[in-house]
Amino acid sequence: MGPHHGLVALLMDSAYQDDATRELACGLGFVPVVPPNPRRRQPWEYDKPLYRRRNGIERLFRRLKAWRRVFTRYDKLDLMYAAFITVALIAEALR
């Protein structure tokens, strides 16, 4: 169990490491997980192993976009679109 057990972590790209974005995430009840810019005067601690998992999430989204039906969003109903994303996720899990 990590140091933020029971809280929802928000894995953020380092482009969003500014104070305003981090404060917004905290205000919405998330724990922002983003590395500080190395030139910051007051860097913060963050969960490095959890941040490393962000790469896997980005790769999953890249693979989902390879499914033409997801990428082009042929489905008109949100329910059908969500159902096909579920099918694509299952197919990716079985790879």
mmCIF file as gemmi writes it, N, C-alpha and C atoms, coordinates in Angstrom:
data_model
loop_
_atom_site.group_PDB
_atom_site.id
_atom_site.type_symbol
_atom_site.label_atom_id
_atom_site.label_alt_id
_atom_site.label_comp_id
_atom_site.label_asym_id
_atom_site.label_entity_id
_atom_site.label_seq_id
_atom_site.pdbx_PDB_ins_code
_atom_site.Cartn_x
_atom_site.Cartn_y
_atom_site.Cartn_z
_atom_site.occupancy
_atom_site.B_iso_or_equiv
_atom_site.pdbx_formal_charge
_atom_site.auth_seq_id
_atom_site.auth_asym_id
_atom_site.pdbx_PDB_model_num
ATOM 1 N N . MET Axp A 1 ? 0.834 -1.181 0 1 0 ? 1 A 1
ATOM 2 C CA . MET Axp A 1 ? 0 0 0 1 0 ? 1 A 1
ATOM 3 C C . MET Axp A 1 ? 0.88 1.246 0 1 0 ? 1 A 1
ATOM 4 N N . GLY Axp A 2 ? 0.566 2.193 -0.869 1 0 ? 2 A 1
ATOM 5 C CA . GLY Axp A 2 ? 1.343 3.422 -0.971 1 0 ? 2 A 1
ATOM 6 C C . GLY Axp A 2 ? 1.005 4.395 0.146 1 0 ? 2 A 1
ATOM 7 N N . PRO Axp A 3 ? 1.663 5.538 0.148 1 0 ? 3 A 1
ATOM 8 C CA . PRO Axp A 3 ? 1.444 6.513 1.203 1 0 ? 3 A 1
ATOM 9 C C . PRO Axp A 3 ? 0.088 7.19 1.114 1 0 ? 3 A 1
ATOM 10 N N . HIS Axp A 4 ? -0.6 7.068 -0.013 1 0 ? 4 A 1
ATOM 11 C CA . HIS Axp A 4 ? -1.891 7.724 -0.211 1 0 ? 4 A 1
ATOM 12 C C . HIS Axp A 4 ? -3.027 6.709 -0.241 1 0 ? 4 A 1
ATOM 13 N N . HIS Axp A 5 ? -2.951 5.673 0.605 1 0 ? 5 A 1
ATOM 14 C CA . HIS Axp A 5 ? -3.955 4.622 0.616 1 0 ? 5 A 1
ATOM 15 C C . HIS Axp A 5 ? -5.349 5.216 0.815 1 0 ? 5 A 1
ATOM 16 N N . GLY Axp A 6 ? -6.276 4.839 -0.045 1 0 ? 6 A 1
ATOM 17 C CA . GLY Axp A 6 ? -7.653 5.306 0.064 1 0 ? 6 A 1
ATOM 18 C C . GLY Axp A 6 ? -7.931 6.57 -0.731 1 0 ? 6 A 1
ATOM 19 N N . LEU Axp A 7 ? -6.893 7.227 -1.245 1 0 ? 7 A 1
ATOM 20 C CA . LEU Axp A 7 ? -7.075 8.434 -2.035 1 0 ? 7 A 1
ATOM 21 C C . LEU Axp A 7 ? -6.908 8.094 -3.519 1 0 ? 7 A 1
ATOM 22 N N . VAL Axp A 8 ? -7.42 8.957 -4.368 1 0 ? 8 A 1
ATOM 23 C CA . VAL Axp A 8 ? -7.342 8.73 -5.811 1 0 ? 8 A 1
ATOM 24 C C . VAL Axp A 8 ? -6.172 9.533 -6.371 1 0 ? 8 A 1
ATOM 25 N N . ALA Axp A 9 ? -5.226 8.814 -6.962 1 0 ? 9 A 1
ATOM 26 C CA . ALA Axp A 9 ? -4.058 9.459 -7.548 1 0 ? 9 A 1
ATOM 27 C C . ALA Axp A 9 ? -4.387 9.922 -8.963 1 0 ? 9 A 1
ATOM 28 N N . LEU Axp A 10 ? -3.882 11.084 -9.322 1 0 ? 10 A 1
ATOM 29 C CA . LEU Axp A 10 ? -4.034 11.62 -10.667 1 0 ? 10 A 1
ATOM 30 C C . LEU Axp A 10 ? -2.65 11.659 -11.29 1 0 ? 10 A 1
ATOM 31 N N . LEU Axp A 11 ? -2.381 10.708 -12.197 1 0 ? 11 A 1
ATOM 32 C CA . LEU Axp A 11 ? -1.077 10.629 -12.854 1 0 ? 11 A 1
ATOM 33 C C . LEU Axp A 11 ? -1.045 11.673 -13.959 1 0 ? 11 A 1
ATOM 34 N N . MET Axp A 12 ? -0.209 12.681 -13.768 1 0 ? 12 A 1
ATOM 35 C CA . MET Axp A 12 ? -0.199 13.825 -14.671 1 0 ? 12 A 1
ATOM 36 C C . MET Axp A 12 ? 1.09 13.869 -15.481 1 0 ? 12 A 1
ATOM 37 N N . ASP Axp A 13 ? 0.994 14.359 -16.701 1 0 ? 13 A 1
ATOM 38 C CA . ASP Axp A 13 ? 2.162 14.584 -17.538 1 0 ? 13 A 1
ATOM 39 C C . ASP Axp A 13 ? 2.975 15.728 -16.927 1 0 ? 13 A 1
ATOM 40 N N . SER Axp A 14 ? 4.279 15.68 -17.09 1 0 ? 14 A 1
ATOM 41 C CA . SER Axp A 14 ? 5.128 16.706 -16.484 1 0 ? 14 A 1
ATOM 42 C C . SER Axp A 14 ? 4.869 18.098 -17.061 1 0 ? 14 A 1
ATOM 43 N N . ALA Axp A 15 ? 4.208 18.188 -18.197 1 0 ? 15 A 1
ATOM 44 C CA . ALA Axp A 15 ? 3.846 19.492 -18.747 1 0 ? 15 A 1
ATOM 45 C C . ALA Axp A 15 ? 2.824 20.205 -17.856 1 0 ? 15 A 1
ATOM 46 N N . TYR Axp A 16 ? 2.133 19.449 -16.993 1 0 ? 16 A 1
ATOM 47 C CA . TYR Axp A 16 ? 1.093 20.008 -16.129 1 0 ? 16 A 1
ATOM 48 C C . TYR Axp A 16 ? 1.551 20.103 -14.685 1 0 ? 16 A 1
ATOM 49 N N . GLN Axp A 17 ? 2.834 20.348 -14.457 1 0 ? 17 A 1
ATOM 50 C CA . GLN Axp A 17 ? 3.347 20.359 -13.103 1 0 ? 17 A 1
ATOM 51 C C . GLN Axp A 17 ? 3.298 21.748 -12.469 1 0 ? 17 A 1
ATOM 52 N N . ASP Axp A 18 ? 2.599 22.702 -13.074 1 0 ? 18 A 1
ATOM 53 C CA . ASP Axp A 18 ? 2.536 24.035 -12.486 1 0 ? 18 A 1
ATOM 54 C C . ASP Axp A 18 ? 1.662 24.035 -11.231 1 0 ? 18 A 1
ATOM 55 N N . ASP Axp A 19 ? 1.85 25.037 -10.406 1 0 ? 19 A 1
ATOM 56 C CA . ASP Axp A 19 ? 1.162 25.106 -9.111 1 0 ? 19 A 1
ATOM 57 C C . ASP Axp A 19 ? -0.355 25.169 -9.258 1 0 ? 19 A 1
ATOM 58 N N . ALA Axp A 20 ? -0.851 25.936 -10.233 1 0 ? 20 A 1
ATOM 59 C CA . ALA Axp A 20 ? -2.3 26.084 -10.396 1 0 ? 20 A 1
ATOM 60 C C . ALA Axp A 20 ? -2.965 24.752 -10.73 1 0 ? 20 A 1
ATOM 61 N N . THR Axp A 21 ? -2.366 23.981 -11.616 1 0 ? 21 A 1
ATOM 62 C CA . THR Axp A 21 ? -2.942 22.69 -11.997 1 0 ? 21 A 1
ATOM 63 C C . THR Axp A 21 ? -2.905 21.716 -10.83 1 0 ? 21 A 1
ATOM 64 N N . ARG Axp A 22 ? -1.812 21.698 -10.1 1 0 ? 22 A 1
ATOM 65 C CA . ARG Axp A 22 ? -1.71 20.806 -8.932 1 0 ? 22 A 1
ATOM 66 C C . ARG Axp A 22 ? -2.712 21.209 -7.855 1 0 ? 22 A 1
ATOM 67 N N . GLU Axp A 23 ? -2.897 22.515 -7.639 1 0 ? 23 A 1
ATOM 68 C CA . GLU Axp A 23 ? -3.877 22.985 -6.65 1 0 ? 23 A 1
ATOM 69 C C . GLU Axp A 23 ? -5.296 22.609 -7.073 1 0 ? 23 A 1
ATOM 70 N N . LEU Axp A 24 ? -5.596 22.724 -8.353 1 0 ? 24 A 1
ATOM 71 C CA . LEU Axp A 24 ? -6.915 22.33 -8.862 1 0 ? 24 A 1
ATOM 72 C C . LEU Axp A 24 ? -7.156 20.851 -8.617 1 0 ? 24 A 1
ATOM 73 N N . ALA Axp A 25 ? -6.151 20.017 -8.915 1 0 ? 25 A 1
ATOM 74 C CA . ALA Axp A 25 ? -6.285 18.574 -8.695 1 0 ? 25 A 1
ATOM 75 C C . ALA Axp A 25 ? -6.539 18.284 -7.213 1 0 ? 25 A 1
ATOM 76 N N . CYS Axp A 26 ? -5.798 18.942 -6.335 1 0 ? 26 A 1
ATOM 77 C CA . CYS Axp A 26 ? -6.002 18.743 -4.891 1 0 ? 26 A 1
ATOM 78 C C . CYS Axp A 26 ? -7.386 19.215 -4.47 1 0 ? 26 A 1
ATOM 79 N N . GLY Axp A 27 ? -7.824 20.343 -5.032 1 0 ? 27 A 1
ATOM 80 C CA . GLY Axp A 27 ? -9.147 20.875 -4.709 1 0 ? 27 A 1
ATOM 81 C C . GLY Axp A 27 ? -10.271 19.951 -5.136 1 0 ? 27 A 1
ATOM 82 N N . LEU Axp A 28 ? -10.042 19.17 -6.175 1 0 ? 28 A 1
ATOM 83 C CA . LEU Axp A 28 ? -11.047 18.217 -6.65 1 0 ? 28 A 1
ATOM 84 C C . LEU Axp A 28 ? -10.955 16.869 -5.931 1 0 ? 28 A 1
ATOM 85 N N . GLY Axp A 29 ? -10.029 16.763 -4.983 1 0 ? 29 A 1
ATOM 86 C CA . GLY Axp A 29 ? -9.925 15.541 -4.188 1 0 ? 29 A 1
ATOM 87 C C . GLY Axp A 29 ? -8.941 14.513 -4.709 1 0 ? 29 A 1
ATOM 88 N N . PHE Axp A 30 ? -8.086 14.888 -5.639 1 0 ? 30 A 1
ATOM 89 C CA . PHE Axp A 30 ? -7.082 13.977 -6.177 1 0 ? 30 A 1
ATOM 90 C C . PHE Axp A 30 ? -5.726 14.235 -5.535 1 0 ? 30 A 1
ATOM 91 N N . VAL Axp A 31 ? -4.881 13.24 -5.599 1 0 ? 31 A 1
ATOM 92 C CA . VAL Axp A 31 ? -3.488 13.4 -5.2 1 0 ? 31 A 1
ATOM 93 C C . VAL Axp A 31 ? -2.681 13.485 -6.487 1 0 ? 31 A 1
ATOM 94 N N . PRO Axp A 32 ? -2.174 14.683 -6.829 1 0 ? 32 A 1
ATOM 95 C CA . PRO Axp A 32 ? -1.424 14.799 -8.077 1 0 ? 32 A 1
ATOM 96 C C . PRO Axp A 32 ? -0.088 14.064 -7.987 1 0 ? 32 A 1
ATOM 97 N N . VAL Axp A 33 ? 0.179 13.24 -8.974 1 0 ? 33 A 1
ATOM 98 C CA . VAL Axp A 33 ? 1.44 12.497 -9.046 1 0 ? 33 A 1
ATOM 99 C C . VAL Axp A 33 ? 2.146 12.965 -10.311 1 0 ? 33 A 1
ATOM 100 N N . VAL Axp A 34 ? 3.086 13.869 -10.127 1 0 ? 34 A 1
ATOM 101 C CA . VAL Axp A 34 ? 3.818 14.457 -11.243 1 0 ? 34 A 1
ATOM 102 C C . VAL Axp A 34 ? 5.18 14.891 -10.735 1 0 ? 34 A 1
ATOM 103 N N . PRO Axp A 35 ? 6.235 14.611 -11.49 1 0 ? 35 A 1
ATOM 104 C CA . PRO Axp A 35 ? 7.555 15.04 -11.035 1 0 ? 35 A 1
ATOM 105 C C . PRO Axp A 35 ? 7.723 16.545 -11.192 1 0 ? 35 A 1
ATOM 106 N N . PRO Axp A 36 ? 8.395 17.185 -10.238 1 0 ? 36 A 1
ATOM 107 C CA . PRO Axp A 36 ? 8.639 18.62 -10.372 1 0 ? 36 A 1
ATOM 108 C C . PRO Axp A 36 ? 9.738 18.889 -11.392 1 0 ? 36 A 1
ATOM 109 N N . ASN Axp A 37 ? 9.712 20.06 -11.954 1 0 ? 37 A 1
ATOM 110 C CA . ASN Axp A 37 ? 10.787 20.497 -12.844 1 0 ? 37 A 1
ATOM 111 C C . ASN Axp A 37 ? 12.078 20.529 -12.024 1 0 ? 37 A 1
ATOM 112 N N . PRO Axp A 38 ? 13.163 19.99 -12.543 1 0 ? 38 A 1
ATOM 113 C CA . PRO Axp A 38 ? 14.41 19.943 -11.774 1 0 ? 38 A 1
ATOM 114 C C . PRO Axp A 38 ? 14.933 21.322 -11.363 1 0 ? 38 A 1
ATOM 115 N N . ARG Axp A 39 ? 14.497 22.379 -12.044 1 0 ? 39 A 1
ATOM 116 C CA . ARG Axp A 39 ? 14.958 23.725 -11.71 1 0 ? 39 A 1
ATOM 117 C C . ARG Axp A 39 ? 14.093 24.421 -10.675 1 0 ? 39 A 1
ATOM 118 N N . ARG Axp A 40 ? 13.066 23.748 -10.163 1 0 ? 40 A 1
ATOM 119 C CA . ARG Axp A 40 ? 12.208 24.36 -9.145 1 0 ? 40 A 1
ATOM 120 C C . ARG Axp A 40 ? 12.984 24.602 -7.87 1 0 ? 40 A 1
ATOM 121 N N . ARG Axp A 41 ? 12.694 25.71 -7.221 1 0 ? 41 A 1
ATOM 122 C CA . ARG Axp A 41 ? 13.374 26.029 -5.962 1 0 ? 41 A 1
ATOM 123 C C . ARG Axp A 41 ? 12.882 25.148 -4.827 1 0 ? 41 A 1
ATOM 124 N N . GLN Axp A 42 ? 11.604 24.833 -4.83 1 0 ? 42 A 1
ATOM 125 C CA . GLN Axp A 42 ? 11.018 24 -3.773 1 0 ? 42 A 1
ATOM 126 C C . GLN Axp A 42 ? 10.339 22.788 -4.412 1 0 ? 42 A 1
ATOM 127 N N . PRO Axp A 43 ? 11.125 21.783 -4.794 1 0 ? 43 A 1
ATOM 128 C CA . PRO Axp A 43 ? 10.511 20.587 -5.397 1 0 ? 43 A 1
ATOM 129 C C . PRO Axp A 43 ? 9.722 19.804 -4.343 1 0 ? 43 A 1
ATOM 130 N N . TRP Axp A 44 ? 8.763 19.012 -4.8 1 0 ? 44 A 1
ATOM 131 C CA . TRP Axp A 44 ? 7.938 18.213 -3.899 1 0 ? 44 A 1
ATOM 132 C C . TRP Axp A 44 ? 8.257 16.742 -4.103 1 0 ? 44 A 1
ATOM 133 N N . GLU Axp A 45 ? 7.844 15.963 -3.155 1 0 ? 45 A 1
ATOM 134 C CA . GLU Axp A 45 ? 7.985 14.51 -3.246 1 0 ? 45 A 1
ATOM 135 C C . GLU Axp A 45 ? 6.8 13.964 -4.032 1 0 ? 45 A 1
ATOM 136 N N . TYR Axp A 46 ? 7.032 12.891 -4.765 1 0 ? 46 A 1
ATOM 137 C CA . TYR Axp A 46 ? 5.943 12.229 -5.481 1 0 ? 46 A 1
ATOM 138 C C . TYR Axp A 46 ? 6.236 10.737 -5.505 1 0 ? 46 A 1
ATOM 139 N N . ASP Axp A 47 ? 5.207 9.962 -5.756 1 0 ? 47 A 1
ATOM 140 C CA . ASP Axp A 47 ? 5.31 8.499 -5.756 1 0 ? 47 A 1
ATOM 141 C C . ASP Axp A 47 ? 5.915 8.044 -7.087 1 0 ? 47 A 1
ATOM 142 N N . LYS Axp A 48 ? 7.224 7.827 -7.122 1 0 ? 48 A 1
ATOM 143 C CA . LYS Axp A 48 ? 7.924 7.483 -8.36 1 0 ? 48 A 1
ATOM 144 C C . LYS Axp A 48 ? 7.45 6.165 -8.975 1 0 ? 48 A 1
ATOM 145 N N . PRO Axp A 49 ? 7.271 5.088 -8.188 1 0 ? 49 A 1
ATOM 146 C CA . PRO Axp A 49 ? 6.772 3.84 -8.798 1 0 ? 49 A 1
ATOM 147 C C . PRO Axp A 49 ? 5.382 4.001 -9.426 1 0 ? 49 A 1
ATOM 148 N N . LEU Axp A 50 ? 4.528 4.79 -8.79 1 0 ? 50 A 1
ATOM 149 C CA . LEU Axp A 50 ? 3.195 5.026 -9.339 1 0 ? 50 A 1
ATOM 150 C C . LEU Axp A 50 ? 3.288 5.851 -10.618 1 0 ? 50 A 1
ATOM 151 N N . TYR Axp A 51 ? 4.157 6.846 -10.648 1 0 ? 51 A 1
ATOM 152 C CA . TYR Axp A 51 ? 4.315 7.674 -11.844 1 0 ? 51 A 1
ATOM 153 C C . TYR Axp A 51 ? 4.821 6.844 -13.021 1 0 ? 51 A 1
ATOM 154 N N . ARG Axp A 52 ? 5.667 5.853 -12.756 1 0 ? 52 A 1
ATOM 155 C CA . ARG Axp A 52 ? 6.182 4.993 -13.829 1 0 ? 52 A 1
ATOM 156 C C . ARG Axp A 52 ? 5.062 4.21 -14.508 1 0 ? 52 A 1
ATOM 157 N N . ARG Axp A 53 ? 3.98 3.945 -13.792 1 0 ? 53 A 1
ATOM 158 C CA . ARG Axp A 53 ? 2.854 3.203 -14.367 1 0 ? 53 A 1
ATOM 159 C C . ARG Axp A 53 ? 2.105 4.026 -15.414 1 0 ? 53 A 1
ATOM 160 N N . ARG Axp A 54 ? 2.309 5.344 -15.413 1 0 ? 54 A 1
ATOM 161 C CA . ARG Axp A 54 ? 1.657 6.222 -16.368 1 0 ? 54 A 1
ATOM 162 C C . ARG Axp A 54 ? 2.007 5.835 -17.804 1 0 ? 54 A 1
ATOM 163 N N . ASN Axp A 55 ? 3.232 5.397 -18.035 1 0 ? 55 A 1
ATOM 164 C CA . ASN Axp A 55 ? 3.662 4.993 -19.37 1 0 ? 55 A 1
ATOM 165 C C . ASN Axp A 55 ? 2.813 3.843 -19.901 1 0 ? 55 A 1
ATOM 166 N N . GLY Axp A 56 ? 2.493 2.882 -19.048 1 0 ? 56 A 1
ATOM 167 C CA . GLY Axp A 56 ? 1.646 1.762 -19.466 1 0 ? 56 A 1
ATOM 168 C C . GLY Axp A 56 ? 0.255 2.218 -19.861 1 0 ? 56 A 1
ATOM 169 N N . ILE Axp A 57 ? -0.257 3.207 -19.163 1 0 ? 57 A 1
ATOM 170 C CA . ILE Axp A 57 ? -1.582 3.744 -19.483 1 0 ? 57 A 1
ATOM 171 C C . ILE Axp A 57 ? -1.548 4.439 -20.838 1 0 ? 57 A 1
ATOM 172 N N . GLU Axp A 58 ? -0.496 5.216 -21.085 1 0 ? 58 A 1
ATOM 173 C CA . GLU Axp A 58 ? -0.381 5.894 -22.379 1 0 ? 58 A 1
ATOM 174 C C . GLU Axp A 58 ? -0.269 4.888 -23.527 1 0 ? 58 A 1
ATOM 175 N N . ARG Axp A 59 ? 0.471 3.806 -23.306 1 0 ? 59 A 1
ATOM 176 C CA . ARG Axp A 59 ? 0.596 2.792 -24.356 1 0 ? 59 A 1
ATOM 177 C C . ARG Axp A 59 ? -0.736 2.103 -24.607 1 0 ? 59 A 1
ATOM 178 N N . LEU Axp A 60 ? -1.533 1.879 -23.55 1 0 ? 60 A 1
ATOM 179 C CA . LEU Axp A 60 ? -2.855 1.28 -23.725 1 0 ? 60 A 1
ATOM 180 C C . LEU Axp A 60 ? -3.738 2.178 -24.585 1 0 ? 60 A 1
ATOM 181 N N . PHE Axp A 61 ? -3.73 3.483 -24.325 1 0 ? 61 A 1
ATOM 182 C CA . PHE Axp A 61 ? -4.539 4.4 -25.135 1 0 ? 61 A 1
ATOM 183 C C . PHE Axp A 61 ? -4.067 4.404 -26.586 1 0 ? 61 A 1
ATOM 184 N N . ARG Axp A 62 ? -2.758 4.304 -26.823 1 0 ? 62 A 1
ATOM 185 C CA . ARG Axp A 62 ? -2.247 4.243 -28.191 1 0 ? 62 A 1
ATOM 186 C C . ARG Axp A 62 ? -2.771 2.996 -28.895 1 0 ? 62 A 1
ATOM 187 N N . ARG Axp A 63 ? -2.787 1.853 -28.178 1 0 ? 63 A 1
ATOM 188 C CA . ARG Axp A 63 ? -3.299 0.618 -28.786 1 0 ? 63 A 1
ATOM 189 C C . ARG Axp A 63 ? -4.805 0.704 -29.039 1 0 ? 63 A 1
ATOM 190 N N . LEU Axp A 64 ? -5.551 1.358 -28.135 1 0 ? 64 A 1
ATOM 191 C CA . LEU Axp A 64 ? -6.994 1.507 -28.354 1 0 ? 64 A 1
ATOM 192 C C . LEU Axp A 64 ? -7.276 2.357 -29.587 1 0 ? 64 A 1
ATOM 193 N N . LYS Axp A 65 ? -6.467 3.387 -29.801 1 0 ? 65 A 1
ATOM 194 C CA . LYS Axp A 65 ? -6.677 4.248 -30.963 1 0 ? 65 A 1
ATOM 195 C C . LYS Axp A 65 ? -6.39 3.518 -32.267 1 0 ? 65 A 1
ATOM 196 N N . ALA Axp A 66 ? -5.672 2.403 -32.212 1 0 ? 66 A 1
ATOM 197 C CA . ALA Axp A 66 ? -5.424 1.615 -33.412 1 0 ? 66 A 1
ATOM 198 C C . ALA Axp A 66 ? -6.701 0.914 -33.888 1 0 ? 66 A 1
ATOM 199 N N . TRP Axp A 67 ? -7.665 0.755 -33.002 1 0 ? 67 A 1
ATOM 200 C CA . TRP Axp A 67 ? -8.958 0.195 -33.391 1 0 ? 67 A 1
ATOM 201 C C . TRP Axp A 67 ? -9.707 1.297 -34.144 1 0 ? 67 A 1
ATOM 202 N N . ARG Axp A 68 ? -9.909 1.117 -35.422 1 0 ? 68 A 1
ATOM 203 C CA . ARG Axp A 68 ? -10.495 2.149 -36.269 1 0 ? 68 A 1
ATOM 204 C C . ARG Axp A 68 ? -11.849 2.643 -35.746 1 0 ? 68 A 1
ATOM 205 N N . ARG Axp A 69 ? -12.628 1.731 -35.245 1 0 ? 69 A 1
ATOM 206 C CA . ARG Axp A 69 ? -13.965 2.098 -34.772 1 0 ? 69 A 1
ATOM 207 C C . ARG Axp A 69 ? -13.887 3.005 -33.538 1 0 ? 69 A 1
ATOM 208 N N . VAL Axp A 70 ? -12.86 2.827 -32.715 1 0 ? 70 A 1
ATOM 209 C CA . VAL Axp A 70 ? -12.678 3.693 -31.554 1 0 ? 70 A 1
ATOM 210 C C . VAL Axp A 70 ? -12.146 5.047 -32.016 1 0 ? 70 A 1
ATOM 211 N N . PHE Axp A 71 ? -11.145 5.009 -32.889 1 0 ? 71 A 1
ATOM 212 C CA . PHE Axp A 71 ? -10.485 6.228 -33.338 1 0 ? 71 A 1
ATOM 213 C C . PHE Axp A 71 ? -11.441 7.163 -34.073 1 0 ? 71 A 1
ATOM 214 N N . THR Axp A 72 ? -12.269 6.615 -34.938 1 0 ? 72 A 1
ATOM 215 C CA . THR Axp A 72 ? -13.16 7.446 -35.755 1 0 ? 72 A 1
ATOM 216 C C . THR Axp A 72 ? -14.518 7.673 -35.115 1 0 ? 72 A 1
ATOM 217 N N . ARG Axp A 73 ? -14.812 6.946 -34.069 1 0 ? 73 A 1
ATOM 218 C CA . ARG Axp A 73 ? -16.081 7.047 -33.343 1 0 ? 73 A 1
ATOM 219 C C . ARG Axp A 73 ? -17.282 6.966 -34.28 1 0 ? 73 A 1
ATOM 220 N N . TYR Axp A 74 ? -17.412 5.786 -34.902 1 0 ? 74 A 1
ATOM 221 C CA . TYR Axp A 74 ? -18.541 5.552 -35.796 1 0 ? 74 A 1
ATOM 222 C C . TYR Axp A 74 ? -19.869 5.511 -35.044 1 0 ? 74 A 1
ATOM 223 N N . ASP Axp A 75 ? -19.848 5.016 -33.823 1 0 ? 75 A 1
ATOM 224 C CA . ASP Axp A 75 ? -21.095 4.841 -33.074 1 0 ? 75 A 1
ATOM 225 C C . ASP Axp A 75 ? -21.703 6.188 -32.698 1 0 ? 75 A 1
ATOM 226 N N . LYS Axp A 76 ? -23 6.294 -32.878 1 0 ? 76 A 1
ATOM 227 C CA . LYS Axp A 76 ? -23.681 7.541 -32.564 1 0 ? 76 A 1
ATOM 228 C C . LYS Axp A 76 ? -24.091 7.612 -31.092 1 0 ? 76 A 1
ATOM 229 N N . LEU Axp A 77 ? -24.363 6.473 -30.496 1 0 ? 77 A 1
ATOM 230 C CA . LEU Axp A 77 ? -24.783 6.452 -29.092 1 0 ? 77 A 1
ATOM 231 C C . LEU Axp A 77 ? -23.583 6.246 -28.173 1 0 ? 77 A 1
ATOM 232 N N . ASP Axp A 78 ? -23.535 7.02 -27.095 1 0 ? 78 A 1
ATOM 233 C CA . ASP Axp A 78 ? -22.439 6.884 -26.133 1 0 ? 78 A 1
ATOM 234 C C . ASP Axp A 78 ? -22.374 5.471 -25.562 1 0 ? 78 A 1
ATOM 235 N N . LEU Axp A 79 ? -23.533 4.863 -25.364 1 0 ? 79 A 1
ATOM 236 C CA . LEU Axp A 79 ? -23.579 3.517 -24.812 1 0 ? 79 A 1
ATOM 237 C C . LEU Axp A 79 ? -22.892 2.514 -25.742 1 0 ? 79 A 1
ATOM 238 N N . MET Axp A 80 ? -23.135 2.626 -27.027 1 0 ? 80 A 1
ATOM 239 C CA . MET Axp A 80 ? -22.518 1.714 -27.991 1 0 ? 80 A 1
ATOM 240 C C . MET Axp A 80 ? -21.011 1.966 -28.094 1 0 ? 80 A 1
ATOM 241 N N . TYR Axp A 81 ? -20.605 3.228 -28.019 1 0 ? 81 A 1
ATOM 242 C CA . TYR Axp A 81 ? -19.185 3.566 -28.06 1 0 ? 81 A 1
ATOM 243 C C . TYR Axp A 81 ? -18.471 2.975 -26.841 1 0 ? 81 A 1
ATOM 244 N N . ALA Axp A 82 ? -19.073 3.152 -25.669 1 0 ? 82 A 1
ATOM 245 C CA . ALA Axp A 82 ? -18.492 2.591 -24.438 1 0 ? 82 A 1
ATOM 246 C C . ALA Axp A 82 ? -18.445 1.069 -24.508 1 0 ? 82 A 1
ATOM 247 N N . ALA Axp A 83 ? -19.476 0.451 -25.098 1 0 ? 83 A 1
ATOM 248 C CA . ALA Axp A 83 ? -19.495 -1.006 -25.222 1 0 ? 83 A 1
ATOM 249 C C . ALA Axp A 83 ? -18.36 -1.485 -26.121 1 0 ? 83 A 1
ATOM 250 N N . PHE Axp A 84 ? -18.116 -0.778 -27.227 1 0 ? 84 A 1
ATOM 251 C CA . PHE Axp A 84 ? -17.039 -1.21 -28.11 1 0 ? 84 A 1
ATOM 252 C C . PHE Axp A 84 ? -15.672 -0.978 -27.473 1 0 ? 84 A 1
ATOM 253 N N . ILE Axp A 85 ? -15.515 0.091 -26.707 1 0 ? 85 A 1
ATOM 254 C CA . ILE Axp A 85 ? -14.254 0.299 -25.987 1 0 ? 85 A 1
ATOM 255 C C . ILE Axp A 85 ? -14.031 -0.857 -25.017 1 0 ? 85 A 1
ATOM 256 N N . THR Axp A 86 ? -15.105 -1.323 -24.378 1 0 ? 86 A 1
ATOM 257 C CA . THR Axp A 86 ? -14.998 -2.472 -23.473 1 0 ? 86 A 1
ATOM 258 C C . THR Axp A 86 ? -14.533 -3.707 -24.235 1 0 ? 86 A 1
ATOM 259 N N . VAL Axp A 87 ? -15.099 -3.932 -25.411 1 0 ? 87 A 1
ATOM 260 C CA . VAL Axp A 87 ? -14.686 -5.074 -26.236 1 0 ? 87 A 1
ATOM 261 C C . VAL Axp A 87 ? -13.215 -4.935 -26.624 1 0 ? 87 A 1
ATOM 262 N N . ALA Axp A 88 ? -12.802 -3.735 -27.018 1 0 ? 88 A 1
ATOM 263 C CA . ALA Axp A 88 ? -11.404 -3.504 -27.391 1 0 ? 88 A 1
ATOM 264 C C . ALA Axp A 88 ? -10.471 -3.726 -26.196 1 0 ? 88 A 1
ATOM 265 N N . LEU Axp A 89 ? -10.886 -3.299 -25.01 1 0 ? 89 A 1
ATOM 266 C CA . LEU Axp A 89 ? -10.076 -3.518 -23.801 1 0 ? 89 A 1
ATOM 267 C C . LEU Axp A 89 ? -9.948 -5.011 -23.487 1 0 ? 89 A 1
ATOM 268 N N . ILE Axp A 90 ? -11.02 -5.748 -23.666 1 0 ? 90 A 1
ATOM 269 C CA . ILE Axp A 90 ? -10.97 -7.194 -23.427 1 0 ? 90 A 1
ATOM 270 C C . ILE Axp A 90 ? -10.018 -7.849 -24.429 1 0 ? 90 A 1
ATOM 271 N N . ALA Axp A 91 ? -10.138 -7.437 -25.689 1 0 ? 91 A 1
ATOM 272 C CA . ALA Axp A 91 ? -9.24 -8.006 -26.717 1 0 ? 91 A 1
ATOM 273 C C . ALA Axp A 91 ? -7.781 -7.665 -26.41 1 0 ? 91 A 1
ATOM 274 N N . GLU Axp A 92 ? -7.511 -6.468 -25.94 1 0 ? 92 A 1
ATOM 275 C CA . GLU Axp A 92 ? -6.144 -6.079 -25.575 1 0 ? 92 A 1
ATOM 276 C C . GLU Axp A 92 ? -5.641 -6.872 -24.375 1 0 ? 92 A 1
ATOM 277 N N . ALA Axp A 93 ? -6.54 -7.141 -23.437 1 0 ? 93 A 1
ATOM 278 C CA . ALA Axp A 93 ? -6.145 -7.924 -22.253 1 0 ? 93 A 1
ATOM 279 C C . ALA Axp A 93 ? -5.82 -9.358 -22.626 1 0 ? 93 A 1
ATOM 280 N N . LEU Axp A 94 ? -6.468 -9.892 -23.666 1 0 ? 94 A 1
ATOM 281 C CA . LEU Axp A 94 ? -6.236 -11.26 -24.091 1 0 ? 94 A 1
ATOM 282 C C . LEU Axp A 94 ? -5.028 -11.415 -25.013 1 0 ? 94 A 1
ATOM 283 N N . ARG Axp A 95 ? -4.439 -10.319 -25.448 1 0 ? 95 A 1
ATOM 284 C CA . ARG Axp A 95 ? -3.252 -10.376 -26.326 1 0 ? 95 A 1
ATOM 285 C C . ARG Axp A 95 ? -2.084 -11.007 -25.648 1 0 ? 95 A 1
